[in-house]
Amino acid sequence: MSSKTSEAWTVSSHADISRWRRNRQNEIDAVHIYRALAQLESQQQLKEVYRRMAVVEEDHVRHWEEKLTAAEIVLPTRSPSLRAKVTAWLAKRFGVQAQLRRAAVSIPTNRVEGCARRSLRDYQRFVDVALGSAVEVRYLLDLTCDLGLLGAPAVACGKECSDHVVRALHQRQQALDRLAT
């Protein structure tokens, strides 16, 4: 970050860098989960879906690493979070439907926990996690439909609700970002 930039830009840049770090970690976690699912899956078609999702998420990790490197941020070694390790274990043990339930419950749980925090920064972090879970729900709904685990009407209803939640959380993120600057 250049000293020639305005103070508002510097604050925004710090917020951006924090968000990029969180996004990178979320993508690292997704790679871990999809690889674990691919490794355990016996159906070749589903194994390939998980493998491809891991490749896509790996590309996302590289994207965030490029942004952070360009901002001259030293990157820690890639390592999945404890949450991702537990999630992968649960998904292995109980399947995609359990993962969908876990992600759906995580949305309001993180919002409530974030409200109980004393700092704006902590609250922002919990809203970010809730948004990540909402996006995960959207993806898992598509996956369960593709795999024939849920019917199209149930998936359509779930997607409509999920899209509404994602929009609301995006708006909350933007409002919190404005408060932070």
KAWO-V480571 format. One record per pair of residues at least 4 apart in sequence whose ideal C-beta (glycine too) atoms are under 8 Angstrom apart, sorted by the first residue. I is the first residue (numbers start at 1). J is the second residue. D is the distance in Angstrom with one decimal. If there is no record, write none. Layout:
i->I j->J d->D
i->I j->J d->D
This chain:
i->1 j->5 d->6.4
i->1 j->10 d->6.0
i->1 j->13 d->5.2
i->1 j->71 d->6.9
i->1 j->72 d->7.8
i->5 j->9 d->4.1
i->5 j->10 d->5.7
i->5 j->13 d->7.3
i->6 j->10 d->7.2
i->7 j->11 d->6.5
i->8 j->12 d->6.2
i->8 j->181 d->6.4
i->9 j->13 d->6.0
i->10 j->14 d->6.6
i->11 j->15 d->6.6
i->11 j->180 d->7.4
i->11 j->181 d->5.2
i->12 j->16 d->6.2
i->12 j->181 d->6.1
i->13 j->17 d->6.2
i->13 j->71 d->7.2
i->14 j->18 d->6.4
i->15 j->19 d->6.4
i->15 j->177 d->6.1
i->15 j->180 d->5.7
i->15 j->181 d->7.1
i->16 j->20 d->6.1
i->16 j->71 d->8.0
i->17 j->21 d->6.4
i->17 j->68 d->6.9
i->17 j->71 d->5.8
i->17 j->73 d->6.2
i->18 j->22 d->6.6
i->19 j->23 d->6.2
i->19 j->128 d->7.2
i->20 j->24 d->6.3
i->20 j->64 d->5.2
i->20 j->67 d->5.2
i->20 j->68 d->5.4
i->20 j->71 d->7.7
i->20 j->73 d->8.0
i->21 j->25 d->6.5
i->21 j->64 d->7.8
i->21 j->68 d->6.8
i->21 j->73 d->7.6
i->22 j->26 d->6.3
i->22 j->125 d->7.2
i->22 j->128 d->5.6
i->23 j->27 d->6.4
i->23 j->60 d->7.7
i->23 j->64 d->5.0
i->24 j->28 d->6.4
i->24 j->61 d->6.1
i->24 j->64 d->3.8
i->24 j->65 d->6.3
i->24 j->68 d->6.7
i->24 j->75 d->7.8
i->25 j->29 d->6.3
i->25 j->81 d->6.3
i->26 j->30 d->6.5
i->26 j->132 d->5.3
i->27 j->31 d->6.5
i->27 j->57 d->5.2
i->27 j->58 d->7.8
i->27 j->60 d->4.2
i->27 j->61 d->4.4
i->27 j->64 d->6.3
i->28 j->32 d->6.7
i->28 j->61 d->5.7
i->28 j->78 d->5.2
i->28 j->79 d->7.1
i->28 j->80 d->5.9
i->28 j->81 d->7.8
i->28 j->84 d->7.5
i->29 j->33 d->6.4
i->29 j->80 d->5.2
i->29 j->81 d->5.4
i->29 j->83 d->6.9
i->29 j->84 d->3.4
i->29 j->87 d->7.5
i->30 j->34 d->6.2
i->30 j->53 d->7.5
i->30 j->54 d->7.8
i->30 j->57 d->4.1
i->30 j->60 d->7.7
i->30 j->84 d->7.7
i->31 j->35 d->6.1
i->31 j->54 d->5.2
i->31 j->57 d->4.5
i->31 j->58 d->5.4
i->31 j->61 d->6.4
i->31 j->80 d->7.8
i->32 j->36 d->6.4
i->32 j->80 d->3.7
i->32 j->84 d->4.9
i->32 j->85 d->7.1
i->32 j->88 d->5.9
i->33 j->37 d->6.4
i->33 j->80 d->7.9
i->33 j->84 d->5.8
i->33 j->87 d->5.7
i->33 j->88 d->4.7
i->33 j->91 d->6.4
i->34 j->38 d->6.2
i->34 j->50 d->4.9
i->34 j->51 d->7.4
i->34 j->53 d->4.4
i->34 j->54 d->3.8
i->34 j->57 d->6.2
i->35 j->39 d->6.3
i->35 j->50 d->7.5
i->35 j->51 d->7.8
i->35 j->54 d->4.8
i->36 j->40 d->6.7
i->36 j->88 d->4.0
i->36 j->91 d->7.1
i->36 j->92 d->6.1
i->37 j->41 d->6.0
i->37 j->50 d->4.4
i->37 j->88 d->7.4
i->37 j->91 d->5.8
i->37 j->92 d->7.1
i->38 j->47 d->5.2
i->38 j->48 d->7.9
i->38 j->50 d->3.6
i->38 j->51 d->4.5
i->38 j->54 d->6.4
i->40 j->92 d->5.3
i->41 j->46 d->4.9
i->41 j->47 d->4.1
i->41 j->50 d->6.0
i->42 j->47 d->7.6
i->43 j->47 d->6.4
i->44 j->48 d->6.4
i->45 j->49 d->6.8
i->46 j->50 d->6.6
i->46 j->147 d->6.5
i->47 j->51 d->6.3
i->48 j->52 d->6.2
i->49 j->53 d->6.4
i->49 j->143 d->7.3
i->49 j->146 d->7.4
i->50 j->54 d->6.5
i->51 j->55 d->6.7
i->52 j->56 d->6.5
i->53 j->57 d->6.3
i->54 j->58 d->6.2
i->55 j->59 d->6.8
i->56 j->60 d->6.8
i->57 j->61 d->6.6
i->58 j->62 d->6.7
i->59 j->63 d->6.6
i->60 j->64 d->6.7
i->61 j->65 d->6.2
i->61 j->78 d->7.2
i->62 j->66 d->6.3
i->63 j->67 d->6.8
i->64 j->68 d->6.2
i->65 j->69 d->5.9
i->65 j->75 d->5.9
i->66 j->70 d->6.2
i->67 j->71 d->6.6
i->68 j->73 d->4.1
i->68 j->75 d->6.0
i->69 j->73 d->6.8
i->69 j->75 d->6.9
i->80 j->84 d->4.0
i->80 j->85 d->5.6
i->80 j->88 d->7.6
i->81 j->85 d->7.1
i->82 j->86 d->6.3
i->83 j->87 d->6.1
i->84 j->88 d->6.2
i->85 j->89 d->6.5
i->86 j->90 d->6.3
i->87 j->91 d->6.2
i->87 j->99 d->6.9
i->87 j->102 d->6.9
i->88 j->92 d->6.2
i->89 j->93 d->6.1
i->90 j->94 d->5.7
i->90 j->98 d->6.0
i->90 j->99 d->6.7
i->90 j->102 d->6.4
i->91 j->95 d->6.8
i->91 j->96 d->6.9
i->91 j->98 d->6.9
i->91 j->99 d->4.6
i->93 j->98 d->7.7
i->94 j->98 d->3.4
i->94 j->99 d->7.6
i->95 j->99 d->7.2
i->96 j->100 d->6.3
i->96 j->140 d->6.3
i->96 j->143 d->6.2
i->96 j->144 d->6.0
i->96 j->147 d->7.1
i->96 j->149 d->6.5
i->97 j->101 d->6.7
i->97 j->144 d->6.8
i->97 j->149 d->6.3
i->98 j->102 d->6.3
i->99 j->103 d->6.3
i->99 j->140 d->6.2
i->100 j->104 d->6.3
i->100 j->137 d->6.5
i->100 j->140 d->4.4
i->100 j->141 d->7.2
i->100 j->144 d->6.5
i->101 j->105 d->6.3
i->102 j->106 d->6.3
i->103 j->107 d->7.4
i->103 j->133 d->4.7
i->103 j->134 d->7.9
i->103 j->136 d->4.4
i->103 j->137 d->4.8
i->103 j->140 d->6.3
i->104 j->133 d->7.5
i->104 j->137 d->5.3
i->105 j->109 d->5.9
i->106 j->110 d->5.8
i->106 j->129 d->7.2
i->106 j->130 d->7.0
i->106 j->133 d->3.9
i->107 j->111 d->6.8
i->107 j->130 d->4.9
i->107 j->133 d->4.9
i->107 j->134 d->5.3
i->107 j->137 d->7.2
i->107 j->165 d->6.2
i->107 j->169 d->7.9
i->108 j->112 d->6.1
i->108 j->130 d->7.6
i->109 j->113 d->6.3
i->110 j->114 d->6.0
i->110 j->126 d->4.6
i->110 j->127 d->7.4
i->110 j->129 d->4.6
i->110 j->130 d->4.0
i->110 j->133 d->6.8
i->111 j->115 d->6.6
i->111 j->126 d->6.8
i->111 j->127 d->6.9
i->111 j->130 d->5.1
i->112 j->116 d->7.0
i->113 j->117 d->7.3
i->113 j->126 d->5.6
i->114 j->122 d->6.8
i->114 j->123 d->4.5
i->114 j->124 d->7.9
i->114 j->125 d->7.2
i->114 j->126 d->2.7
i->114 j->127 d->5.8
i->114 j->130 d->7.3
i->115 j->123 d->6.9
i->117 j->122 d->3.6
i->117 j->123 d->5.2
i->117 j->126 d->6.7
i->118 j->122 d->6.9
i->119 j->123 d->7.0
i->120 j->124 d->6.2
i->120 j->176 d->6.6
i->120 j->179 d->6.1
i->120 j->180 d->5.9
i->121 j->125 d->6.6
i->121 j->180 d->7.4
i->122 j->126 d->6.7
i->123 j->127 d->6.4
i->123 j->176 d->6.8
i->124 j->128 d->6.3
i->124 j->173 d->7.3
i->124 j->176 d->4.9
i->124 j->177 d->7.7
i->124 j->180 d->6.9
i->125 j->129 d->6.6
i->126 j->130 d->6.4
i->127 j->131 d->6.4
i->127 j->169 d->6.3
i->127 j->172 d->5.4
i->127 j->173 d->5.8
i->127 j->176 d->6.3
i->128 j->132 d->6.5
i->128 j->173 d->7.0
i->129 j->133 d->6.5
i->130 j->134 d->6.4
i->130 j->169 d->5.8
i->131 j->135 d->6.5
i->131 j->166 d->6.8
i->131 j->169 d->4.2
i->131 j->170 d->6.9
i->131 j->173 d->6.5
i->132 j->136 d->6.3
i->133 j->137 d->6.5
i->134 j->138 d->6.8
i->134 j->162 d->6.1
i->134 j->165 d->4.7
i->134 j->166 d->4.8
i->134 j->169 d->5.8
i->135 j->139 d->6.6
i->135 j->166 d->6.2
i->136 j->140 d->6.1
i->137 j->141 d->6.3
i->137 j->158 d->7.4
i->137 j->162 d->5.0
i->137 j->165 d->7.9
i->138 j->142 d->7.0
i->138 j->159 d->6.5
i->138 j->162 d->4.5
i->138 j->163 d->7.0
i->138 j->166 d->6.7
i->139 j->143 d->6.3
i->140 j->144 d->6.2
i->141 j->145 d->6.5
i->141 j->150 d->7.3
i->141 j->155 d->5.1
i->141 j->158 d->4.7
i->141 j->159 d->5.5
i->141 j->162 d->6.5
i->142 j->146 d->6.2
i->142 j->155 d->7.4
i->142 j->159 d->7.8
i->143 j->147 d->6.1
i->144 j->149 d->4.1
i->144 j->150 d->4.4
i->144 j->155 d->6.8
i->145 j->149 d->7.7
i->145 j->150 d->5.8
i->145 j->151 d->7.8
i->145 j->152 d->6.3
i->145 j->155 d->4.2
i->150 j->154 d->4.8
i->150 j->155 d->5.2
i->150 j->158 d->7.8
i->151 j->155 d->6.9
i->152 j->156 d->6.1
i->153 j->157 d->6.6
i->154 j->158 d->6.3
i->155 j->159 d->6.1
i->156 j->160 d->6.5
i->157 j->161 d->6.7
i->158 j->162 d->5.9
i->159 j->163 d->6.0
i->160 j->164 d->6.6
i->161 j->165 d->6.5
i->162 j->166 d->6.3
i->163 j->167 d->6.4
i->164 j->168 d->6.4
i->165 j->169 d->6.2
i->166 j->170 d->6.3
i->167 j->171 d->6.5
i->168 j->172 d->6.4
i->169 j->173 d->6.4
i->170 j->174 d->6.5
i->171 j->175 d->6.4
i->172 j->176 d->6.3
i->173 j->177 d->6.3
i->174 j->178 d->6.6
i->175 j->179 d->6.6
i->176 j->180 d->6.3
i->177 j->181 d->6.8
